[in-house]
């Protein structure tokens, strides 16, 4: 007991110093990590002459006009990405949640086989399907349409949704469904009135994963969309960079604008991200 | 709950009745109505057939053909595979992703692990939250924005790195980072330095926070210091997380490509060429669709083999205390 106390005291006295050192190291990590983005933000308000005169530091006055200039160029890319992202999220949740519920809740011939048939697609890299899918979509005449993006994205997100949501529904207490069954609720009722209301966290997770996918995918839209007005944010942004390589203010304003939707989504949904990623992968 | 006629019509005869104490049976056999279940699955499989099954099979099938889109495709046998074996650029691209992988699972994990350990060392919950948030923020930026910003940082004339080196009087160290074959790959690896804003960080942190404090208190009474705790408690308990991260790293590195496409386009002189770019290049630039499909299918095969091996080895019995994983 006596020993305990001395130990505790010793720890506390040396503790404060340690805490300060730890916090300092973390602050350095955070600063280095965030610096490029702070630089982006600061530069996004500068004219070129401000950029060259005070390279590292903020300069007044702030030029909000950079944002207007950038937005005018990025607007069509935003429109495409937004339409594609919303369609992907809605489509994959409608298709995937029903399938996940069926796989989790019912026992039927071929259940395991069909589930594995979906889960195995997680191992298929996008580069494997990229070339054949491109030629297939070309044959269907879908190149340079939004559908050429939406269809494969819904497919990819549905795979994730089925696997992640099934794991989630499996963990819901069986009593809930049994009580409803005794009450006479059928399959659809169990899905609509019991499962869906409990599934919002996991729907948040898969929505976040979907929007990250849409906002980050590069090669597919690069190869399938050549019409400028239909480009998505990732491809449009590299094109935008080529056009504005030396007007630094609008360039960085554009980068900032392109980041906003994803930052907002992360702020609201990040607490669910880990559940989805770890829960969906077999240990 | 509001009951409707529909509810009763839909009621099935086989509602399980559980004797007291028996494990409730969860799954319902659905005999005569089973077709409805398949009806729910039908749209999913139809879409996946279009976007995944057919392309994957078509890719493997056409690996054995001289694929000429719009024309007849003559049989090629194993000639694409023979070409691949002799394709020095293809194998060189695997050297590059091996370096990227080795870098990712060492430095790419050490920094996040250090940061996660430091955060749980903090006693103030508020500070923990603040640092966790600040460290992860870069992760929430779109990939292409991150890459374009680093592209700017490496710019030989106006870039941040050369400018700071110049300001520090280290002009001799200034480089055309992405334009020099000797520094291009290492420059790609340094993107997102110090790599804390990453999935490994989130996973390590979640796992470490879930270790019950009683374990540390017991260790502390035994006189175990901070490093000893890291070595004998934290690292062994992170086993499951390391395994997951290895699989994710394998999948990620074999699909690595956007960074080298945007920053260096695989160059200079193929110094940052990677398998994905090699496959795309063969098909879209050289018009060798069959060969491109072969490379894509081989990548799939490699991912399948490597991740199965990783998931199968070391499947040991969970030890007491191993329940402390982030997923639960």
Contacts between the chains, C-beta under 8 A, distances in Angstrom:
chain1	res1	chain2	res2	distance
A	4	B	221	7.2
A	7	B	220	7.4
A	7	B	221	7.3
A	11	B	220	7.7
A	15	B	123	7.4
A	18	B	121	7.3
A	19	B	121	7.8
A	19	B	122	6.5
A	19	B	123	6.3
A	19	B	124	7.8
A	22	B	118	5.0
A	22	B	121	5.1
A	22	B	122	6.0
A	23	B	122	6.7
A	23	B	127	6.3
A	23	B	131	7.5
A	25	B	118	5.9
A	26	B	115	6.7
A	26	B	118	5.3
A	26	B	119	6.7
A	26	B	122	7.7
A	26	B	131	4.6
A	26	B	135	7.2
A	27	B	131	7.7
A	29	B	111	7.6
A	29	B	115	5.6
A	29	B	135	6.2
A	29	B	194	5.8
A	29	B	196	5.5
A	30	B	131	6.4
A	30	B	134	4.0
A	30	B	135	5.3
A	32	B	193	6.8
A	32	B	194	5.6
A	33	B	134	7.8
A	33	B	135	6.3
A	33	B	137	7.7
A	33	B	138	5.2
A	33	B	192	7.8
A	33	B	193	7.9
A	33	B	194	6.1
A	33	B	196	5.7
A	33	B	197	5.5
A	34	B	134	6.6
A	34	B	137	6.3
A	34	B	138	6.4
A	36	B	138	7.7
A	36	B	149	4.9
A	36	B	150	6.9
A	36	B	153	6.2
A	36	B	160	7.3
A	37	B	137	7.3
A	37	B	138	6.2
A	37	B	141	6.6
A	37	B	149	7.2
A	39	B	149	7.8
A	39	B	160	6.5
A	40	B	149	5.7
A	55	B	163	6.1
A	56	B	163	7.9
A	95	B	43	5.7
A	95	B	44	5.1
A	95	B	47	6.8
A	96	B	44	7.2
A	98	B	40	4.8
A	98	B	44	7.9
A	99	B	40	6.2
A	99	B	41	5.5
A	99	B	44	4.7
A	101	B	40	7.9
A	102	B	37	5.0
A	102	B	40	4.9
A	102	B	41	6.2
A	105	B	26	7.8
A	105	B	27	7.2
A	105	B	28	7.0
A	106	B	27	6.4
A	106	B	28	5.6
A	106	B	30	5.3
A	106	B	37	5.5
A	107	B	27	3.8
A	107	B	28	6.4
A	107	B	29	5.4
A	107	B	30	7.1
A	108	B	29	7.8
A	108	B	30	5.7
A	108	B	34	4.9
A	108	B	37	5.2
A	108	B	38	7.7
A	109	B	34	6.9
A	114	B	41	6.5
A	114	B	45	7.7
A	117	B	45	7.9
A	118	B	44	7.3
A	118	B	48	7.0
A	121	B	48	6.8
A	121	B	52	5.2
A	123	B	251	7.8
A	123	B	300	7.5
A	123	B	303	6.0
A	123	B	304	5.5
A	123	B	307	6.5
A	124	B	52	6.7
A	124	B	56	5.6
A	124	B	300	5.8
A	125	B	251	7.1
A	125	B	254	6.5
A	125	B	255	5.0
A	125	B	296	7.8
A	125	B	299	5.8
A	125	B	300	5.9
A	125	B	303	5.7
A	126	B	255	6.7
A	127	B	255	6.1
A	127	B	257	7.5
A	127	B	275	7.7
A	127	B	276	4.8
A	127	B	279	5.7
A	127	B	280	7.4
A	127	B	296	5.0
A	127	B	299	5.7
A	128	B	55	7.9
A	128	B	56	6.0
A	128	B	59	5.8
A	128	B	296	4.4
A	128	B	297	6.0
A	128	B	299	6.2
A	128	B	300	4.1
A	129	B	51	7.6
A	129	B	52	6.2
A	129	B	55	4.0
A	129	B	56	5.4
A	129	B	59	6.5
A	129	B	296	7.6
A	130	B	279	7.7
A	130	B	280	7.1
A	130	B	296	6.5
A	131	B	59	6.3
A	131	B	279	7.0
A	131	B	280	7.7
A	131	B	283	4.7
A	131	B	289	6.4
A	131	B	292	4.9
A	131	B	293	5.2
A	131	B	296	5.7
A	132	B	54	7.7
A	132	B	55	4.0
A	132	B	56	7.4
A	132	B	58	4.1
A	132	B	59	4.2
A	132	B	62	6.8
A	132	B	293	6.2
A	132	B	296	8.0
A	133	B	51	6.7
A	133	B	55	4.0
A	134	B	283	7.9
A	135	B	58	8.0
A	135	B	67	7.9
A	135	B	69	5.1
A	135	B	289	6.9
A	136	B	54	6.8
A	136	B	55	6.0
A	136	B	58	7.0
A	138	B	69	7.2
A	151	B	47	7.1
A	151	B	50	6.7
A	151	B	51	5.6
A	152	B	51	4.5
A	154	B	47	6.4
A	154	B	51	7.8
A	155	B	47	5.2
A	155	B	48	5.5
A	155	B	50	7.3
A	155	B	51	3.5
A	155	B	52	5.6
A	156	B	51	7.4
A	156	B	52	7.8
A	158	B	44	5.9
A	158	B	47	6.7
A	158	B	48	7.1
A	159	B	48	7.2
A	159	B	52	7.6
A	162	B	44	7.0
A	174	B	24	5.2
A	174	B	26	4.4
A	175	B	24	7.2
A	177	B	26	7.5
A	178	B	16	7.7
A	178	B	24	6.3
A	180	B	1	7.2
A	181	B	15	5.2
A	182	B	15	6.6
A	183	B	1	6.4
A	183	B	3	7.0
A	183	B	7	7.7
A	184	B	3	6.2
A	184	B	7	4.7
A	184	B	8	5.4
A	184	B	10	7.9
A	184	B	11	4.8
A	185	B	1	7.0
A	185	B	3	7.9
A	185	B	7	5.6
A	185	B	10	7.8
A	186	B	6	7.2
A	186	B	7	6.1
A	186	B	9	7.7
A	186	B	10	2.7
A	186	B	11	6.4
A	186	B	12	7.5
A	187	B	10	6.9
A	187	B	36	7.3
A	188	B	10	7.1
A	189	B	1	7.9
A	189	B	6	7.9
A	189	B	7	6.0
A	189	B	10	7.3
A	193	B	1	6.2
A	215	B	142	5.0
A	215	B	143	7.8
A	216	B	142	5.9
A	216	B	143	4.1
A	216	B	144	7.0
A	216	B	258	7.9
A	218	B	143	7.4
A	218	B	144	6.6
A	218	B	258	4.5
A	218	B	261	7.0
A	218	B	262	7.5
A	219	B	257	6.8
A	219	B	258	7.1
A	219	B	261	7.4
A	219	B	276	7.5
A	219	B	280	6.6
A	223	B	280	7.6
A	223	B	284	6.5
A	233	B	142	6.9
A	233	B	144	7.3
A	234	B	142	6.9
A	234	B	143	7.1
A	234	B	144	4.2
A	237	B	144	5.2
A	237	B	145	7.0
A	237	B	148	6.6
A	238	B	144	6.6
A	238	B	148	7.0
A	238	B	262	6.0
A	241	B	148	5.5
A	241	B	151	7.7
A	248	B	158	7.6
A	255	B	145	4.9
A	255	B	148	6.2
A	255	B	149	6.5
A	258	B	142	6.1
A	258	B	144	7.6
A	258	B	145	5.6
A	259	B	140	7.9
A	259	B	141	5.0
A	259	B	142	5.8
A	259	B	145	5.1
A	262	B	140	6.0
A	262	B	141	6.9
A	262	B	142	5.2
A	263	B	140	5.2
A	263	B	141	7.2
A	266	B	139	7.8
A	266	B	140	3.7
A	267	B	140	7.8
A	270	B	136	7.6
A	270	B	140	7.3
A	273	B	202	7.3
A	274	B	202	5.7
A	274	B	203	7.0
A	274	B	206	5.4
A	274	B	326	6.4
A	275	B	327	7.6
A	277	B	199	7.1
A	277	B	203	7.9
A	278	B	203	7.0
A	278	B	206	7.9
A	278	B	244	6.9
A	278	B	325	7.9
A	278	B	326	5.6
A	278	B	327	4.2
A	279	B	327	5.6
A	281	B	244	5.8
A	281	B	247	7.2
A	281	B	248	7.8
A	282	B	311	6.7
A	283	B	240	5.7
A	283	B	243	7.6
A	283	B	244	7.2
A	283	B	325	7.5
A	283	B	327	7.2
